[in-house]
Amino acid sequence: MERGLVTAALYGRVYDRDHTPTSP
């Protein structure tokens, strides 16, 4: 859950907690 929030902040996009971030 926390990872998703951090990811969204870093990539500036809304990601799910289980959603893996992709290259910007």
N, C-alpha and C positions, 0 to 999 in steps of 0.2 A: 504493500500500500504506500509506504513512504517512498519507495523507489520510483513509483509512478509519478508522484508529485514532484520529486527532484528532477526526473527526466523531463517532465512537462516544462519545468522552469528553465532547465538548461537549453532544451531545444525550442522553447517558446511555443510548444504545441501541446494539445490535450491528449495524453496517452492513458490507457487503462493500466491498472496495477499489474496486469499480466501481459500487457502489450509491450513488445520489445521495440525499442527505439531504432530508427533506421538512419542512415547517413543523411545529414542535412543537405 
